[in-house]
Amino acid sequence: MVQMAASGLNYDIRKRIFSQHLMDMSQLAESARQIEKLNAEKDKLKKSVKQPHTGSERYYRNDKERYPRKDKDHHIALVEEEEYDDDIDDDVPIQDIHLAELKSGPPY
């Protein structure tokens, strides 16, 4: 009798009840109520999640998708050098510059 009643239920409920051994109709009814309650909660949560309203809005899985890498264009400006001003370097005498401070190599 329980098997006949269980076969008439929704597919979702039958799928979840299939692995359970039900002795009487009250267990079947209780299991069906619990599953329906869980499905109702699940539907309620799905409706509460904000869905995009227009085609321009989109949900992204991660930041790489949101901000794709763009090819960077490097522009170099050539500046013509005007006549050299000796007035700028007059503040620091040449003897005060230490060669140890002027190492070649990466700046870091």
C-alpha positions in Angstrom: 0.0 0.0 0.0 2.8 2.4 0.9 4.7 1.6 -2.3 1.5 2.4 -4.4 1.0 5.7 -2.6 4.7 6.6 -3.0 4.5 5.9 -6.8 1.8 8.6 -7.1 4.0 11.4 -5.6 6.0 14.0 -7.5 9.3 12.9 -9.0 11.3 15.1 -6.6 9.7 13.6 -3.6 9.9 10.0 -5.0 13.6 10.5 -5.8 14.3 11.5 -2.1 12.1 8.8 -0.6 13.4 6.0 -2.8 16.3 5.2 -0.4 14.2 5.2 2.7 12.3 2.2 4.0 8.9 3.3 5.0 6.8 1.1 7.3 3.4 2.9 7.2 1.5 5.8 5.5 2.3 8.2 8.4 6.0 8.0 7.7 5.4 8.5 4.0 3.2 11.6 4.7 5.8 13.0 7.1 8.6 12.5 4.7 6.6 14.1 1.8 5.8 17.1 4.0 9.4 17.6 5.0 10.5 17.5 1.3 7.8 19.9 0.2 8.8 22.3 3.0 12.5 22.1 1.9 11.5 22.7 -1.7 9.4 25.7 -0.7 12.3 27.2 1.2 14.6 26.6 -1.7 12.2 28.4 -4.1 11.8 31.3 -1.6 15.6 31.7 -1.5 15.9 31.7 -5.3 13.3 34.5 -5.5 15.0 36.6 -2.9 18.3 36.7 -4.9 18.5 39.8 -7.0 18.4 39.0 -10.7 19.7 41.3 -13.4 17.0 43.6 -14.8 18.5 44.5 -18.1 20.8 42.8 -20.6 23.6 45.3 -19.6 23.9 44.0 -16.1 25.7 40.7 -15.6 26.9 38.5 -12.8 30.6 37.5 -12.9 32.2 34.4 -11.5 35.4 36.2 -10.6 37.4 39.4 -11.0 39.3 38.2 -14.1 36.0 37.9 -15.9 34.8 41.3 -14.7 38.0 43.1 -15.6 39.6 41.5 -18.6 43.2 42.2 -19.4 43.6 44.9 -22.0 46.5 45.4 -24.3 48.5 48.3 -23.0 49.7 50.9 -25.4 52.9 52.5 -24.3 53.6 56.0 -25.6 57.0 57.6 -25.4 57.2 61.3 -25.8 60.4 62.7 -27.2 61.5 66.0 -25.7 64.1 68.1 -27.3 66.7 69.2 -24.9 67.2 72.9 -24.7 70.5 74.3 -23.9 71.9 73.0 -20.7 71.5 75.1 -17.6 74.5 75.1 -15.4 72.6 77.0 -12.7 70.8 73.8 -11.6 73.9 71.8 -10.6 75.7 74.7 -8.9 73.9 73.9 -5.6 75.7 70.6 -5.2 79.5 70.5 -5.7 80.8 67.4 -7.6 82.9 66.3 -4.6 79.8 65.7 -2.5 78.4 63.0 -4.8 79.4 59.5 -3.6 79.8 56.8 -6.2 78.5 54.2 -3.8 75.1 55.8 -4.0 75.1 55.7 -7.8 75.1 51.9 -8.3 73.9 50.6 -11.6 71.2 48.0 -11.5 67.5 47.7 -10.9 65.9 50.5 -8.8 64.5 48.1 -6.2 
